[in-house]
């Protein structure tokens, strides 16, 4: 059974979902993700053949099969959503910063980063125009070249998930300063800023250790994502520093969704020696974790503590409110905008990757460990 009490979407049920979806509304990548058992972002990367992203062949085939079962039109992904540009004569008088991101709708991170850029730019009278490219190489080049031709004085280039990217050669022809946000290149030729994910995972785990927890579980994101891998490294680093054993049974893979947090928590609760605290590597999985714990009759934090990651708005409205680690997208946006003023056009040199650490937000979901019955 799924977290919502419904049977899993397989076999005949897939066909029923397809009929219902096609009969009532346009099928979305979220529908495909639900059937394939992965995140919407993974679906997008598979269907758009995103360069530089390593996804297992099994996951890729599951996504494709789910998309086919729903008669999903893959070519509908190739589109551009951009804010209106100034007419040519106005653009000549008003320079602006171009903010280009691969996906806007996946999660709130891009919007938060854009707001950070806006805050740092408007004081200087600098406009910010935003476009998304959905990882389409042709549309990306057309979008960026058009924005530069229309008067963009700088480019902030963002990916929705932290990763190393390979920029096409035509980037060298752009006569504007370039900042990479949430991504980086192997040659470090452009200034880049990413979250300090290892530190974040370590801080979350150390917070639980500070509350006397010694059997701490973690629910990870999809392992091919750098954020998940680094948060797990931070978790293990904290355990090692505290001389706590690293039990493989306490590390359960999720896919960033609430339902995966629910299933992972049920798996952890089935252990003979269950954890006293759970580090959910994002707030959405923490929502599912909460549901599983309450379903099992366990009180948060009296009987088990939970900490999340990202500090999404929902974390303030859970009961109890969720302790979490801030994903510093707003600060990254501010850093990117402020760095543009010191970046000379056409400058080519090595730039160290800047890693910004997110703040620990203490709420009511973590408490001192009590003796188990």
N, C-alpha and C positions, 0 to 999 in steps of 0.2 A: 504493500500500500504506500502511496505517496504521503507527504506531510499533510496534505489537505484531506486525507481519508479516501482518495479516489484510487482505483487500480492503476498500475503503471501503463503508460501509453505504448503498447506493443501490439503486434499482430493486427487483429480485426479492429482493435480500438484506435490504431493509427488511422485506418481508413475512415472510421467514424469521425475522428477529429478533422480529417481532411475534408470530408463532406460538409461538416458543420462550419468549418472555417471558410471554405470557399463559398458556401451558401449565404453566409452572413456578413463577412468582411474580408478584406485583403489579408492574406497570410503574411505574417511578419517573421523576422529572424528570432523573435522571442518564442514563437510557436515551434520553430525548428529546434531551438535550444532545449525546450522542454522535452521534446521527443528524443533528442540525441543525448540528453543527460550532460550538457555542458553549459558554459556561459554564452550569452548573446554575443559577446566580443569574439569568442572562439568561432562562432558561426560566421561572423562578419569576415574574420581573417581567412577562413577556409574558402568562402564563396568569392571573396575578392582577390584571392591568391596573393595576400600581402607579402611583399618581399622581406626577407630577413627574419621571418617568424618560423620557428621550428615547432610543428605540431605533429604528434604521432600519427602514423598511417591509419591506425585503428580509429582514432578520433575523427580524422579527415573523412574516412569512409562512412562513419556513422552520421556525420553532418550531411554529407551528400545524399545518403539514402533517405534521411529524414526530409530533406528539401524536396527530393523527388516524390516522396509519398504525399507531400502536400501540394504538388504541382507548383512549387515556388518558382517565380520568374527571376532567374539570377541576373539577367541583363537589366532588371529594374534598379539595380544597385548603383549603376554608373550615372550619378547625377551630382550636381553642384548646388549647394545652398550657400549663398553669400549675401551679405547685407548690400543694399544698393550703393553703387559707387557714385562719386560726384561727376557731373558732366566735365568734359575735357577742360573747358575754360575755367571752371571753379577749381579743379584739381591742380591747375597750374599755380593757383594762388594759395592753396591750403594743403600742406604736406600732411601725411598721415602714416600711422604704423599699420602694416598688414599683419594680421594674426591668422595663420593657416593651421588647421588641425585636421587629422584624418577622420575623427568622428566626434560629433557633438552630442548625440542622443544616447550614447551608451550609458553614461553615468554623469553625475554633476561635476566631476573634476575639471572638465574643460571650462565650464561656465565660471567656476570659482577662479581658475587661473586667469581667464579673460577679465574678470572683475578686478583682480590684482593689477593687471596691466593697465586697465582703465584708470584706476585710482592713481597710479604713478604717472600717467600720461596727461591727464586732463589739466593738471596744474600748470603744465607748460603749453596748454592750448593745442595739444596733439590729439587728433582723432584716432580711433582704433576701428578698423574695418575687419570683419571676420568672415572667413570662408571655410567650408569643410570639403574634403576631396574624396573621402571614402576609399582611400588607398588606390585610386585610379591614376596610373602614371600620366596618361594623356591629359586628364582633367587637371591634375596637379600642376603640370607645367603650364597649361593654358591659364589657369587661375593665377598663379604667381607672376607669370610674365605680364599678364593684363594689369594686375594690381601695381606692379612696378612702373609700367608704362603710364598708368593713370596718376602717378605721383606719389606712390608709397616711398617714404623716406627710410624705411627699415622693415625688416621681416622677422617676425617671431614664428618659429616653426615648431609645432607641438605634435606629439603622438599621445594617444589616450592611455596607452600602457607603456611603462618605462621599458626601454629597449635600445640596443645598439642599432643604428640605421646605416644604410649606405646611400648617400646622396648622389643623384645623377650629376654628370659633368657640367650640365648647363647651369648649375648653381654658381659655378665660378664666374659666369658671365654677368651675374646680377650685380649692378653697381650700387648696392646698398648694404649697410651693416646687417648681419644675420646672427640671431641668437637661437639656440636650440633649447626647447623646454620639454622636460620629461623624456629626453632622448639624447643620444650622443653618438659620435662617430669614432672609429678606431684610431684615426689620425689626430683627433682633437684639434682640428683646424678652426673650428668655430666655438665660441663660448657656449657652454651648456650647463644646465642646472637640473638636478634630479633629486628625489627624496632620499634621505639617509635611511634606507629600509632596514639594514642590518641593525643600526642603532635603535630604530623603532621597535623591532622585534625583541631586542635585548631589554629595552626599557619596560615594555609591557610585561615581560616575564619577570624581570627584577621587581616590579611592583607587586606581583603575586608572591614572590619569595620573601619580600619585606613583610608580608602579612602571614609569614610562617607556613606557607604552603610548600610542601616538598614533593608532592605527586601532582605535577602540573601537565595537563594535556594541551595540545594545540590542534586546531582544525585549519588546515592550509588551503590556499587557493590552488589553482591548476599549476602543476610543477614546471611547465614550460615557460611560465611568466617569471621575469626577474624579480618582481615584487614578492611573489610567493617564496621563491628560492632564498631571497635575502632575509625575509622575515623569519624563515625557518632557521637560517644561520644565526640570526640574533637570538632566537629562542634557545638554541643549543649552546651558544656562547655564554648565555646567562646561567644555564644549568651547570656548565663546566666550571665557571667561576665560583659557583656556590657549592661545588663538590657534590652535586646531586646526580644520581644515576640517570642515564638517558634510555628510557624504555621505548622501544619501537612501537609497542602497542598503544602508546599515548599520542602518537602522531597519526592523524587520520586526514586523508585527502578530501577536500571539498571542491566546489567549483565557483565560489563567491556568492552563490544563491542562498536564500533562506532555507529552501528545501534541503540543500546539501548540508547545511548546518544542523538541521533537525536530524537527518539520517546519521550524520557523524556522531552527534551527541548520543543517540540511542546506542550506537556501537560502543561508545566509551562507557556508557552506563551498564552494558552487558558484561564488562570485565569483572572478574572475581575481586580484583582490588581496584576499584574505580578511582578516578582522580578526585581531588578536593577543589581543583580550580581548572578552568578552561580558558585558554587564550584563543579567541576566534580571530582569524587574520583579516576579517573585515566585519563591519557592523551588520551587514545583511545576513551573514551566516550566524551572527550572534542572535538575531531575531529568531531563527529556527532553533538555535540552542536553547533559548528561553522557553520556547514552546515545548520542547522535548523534556526539559527539566521540570516544568510545571505539570506536564502530563504524568510524569513519574512521581509527582507528589513531593518534589524537592524544593526547598525554599532558597531563594537567591537574596542575599549572600550567606544566610545563616548556615546552610548545609553545603553549599557549593558556590564558589566565586566565579565570576565571568568578566573578562575584559575583551574589548573589541579593538577595531582599528579603522581609521578614516574620519571619525567624528562627523558622521552624516546627521542630518536634522533628526532622523528617527531615533537616534540614541538618546535624545533628551526627553522622548515621550514614552520610552519603555518603562515598565514597572518591575523592579526599581530602575532608575535612570542608569544608563550604561557607562561605566568607566571605559575610556578609549584613548587611542593615540591619534593626534591630529595628522592628517595627510596634508603637508604644507603647500598645497597648490596655489593658494592666494599669495603666500610669501614668495613662491617661485615666480609668479607673474610679476610681482613688484620688482624682484631682482632682475628679471629679464628686461623690463622697461627701463630701469635705472641704469643697467649695463650698456644700453644702446648709446647713451650720451658719451661714453668713453670708448666706443668702438668706431674706429676709422673705416670709411668706405674702402673696400678693396684690400683691407689688411689681412694678411695670411700669416699665421704663426700658431704655435702650440698653445693650447689653453687647458689648464687643469679642470677636470670636471668638478663643479661645485655641488656639494651635497648638503641639503638643508634638513635639519632635524625637526620632527614634529613634536609638539608639546603633549605631555601626559595630562589628560583631563580626568581628575578623580571625581567620581560620582558615588552612587550607592550600591554598585554591583560587586564590590570587593570588600571582604572583611577578614579579620583574623580567623585562621583555621580553628575549627572546633573538633574535639575528638569525635570520631565516627562511632556510631552505635555498634 
